[in-house]
């Protein structure tokens, strides 16, 4: 069952910040104008993620990187990464990450940006990319595991090839707005 709010409810002042996104087991999403929660279907709607936890502007404060065996390696965005991520309650996001070291030789510093529609399913963030600094990502999906450690958001992409080796990254974000 996929329900969406009527045009009347949207015209009466109920906007995206009042929407509830129900994610069903089969992956379908339903929106209804009630509260600001994402409900996750798993034998009913018993788990919810409060949208304001993710919605907002986040500043990248550090990154960790590990090789395929779990040993620490140099993070891809350098020792003092720069980055911003913005998640809007209506399901759009953008992220920009950069190596802050000045005067790097070409190819030494890392830069990445992308934007698209996102959905949270349990502790997984999925973004359908519609724009990126890496053209190969456009039209694809970026998947991140979400964890909150106090007020810090930790996003972890799956193990993947980076710079010729398999790596696991962790990106830590502080909410600034």
ABEGO torsion letter per residue (X at the ends): XBBBBBAAAAAAGBBAAABBBBBBAAGBBBBBBBBBBBBBBBGEBABBBBAAAABEBBBBABBBBBBAAGBBBBBAAEABBBBBBBBBAAGBBBBBBBBABBGBBBGABBBBBBBEBBBBBEABBBBBBABBABAAABGBBBBBBBBBBEABBBBBBBBBBBGGBBBBBBBBBBBAX
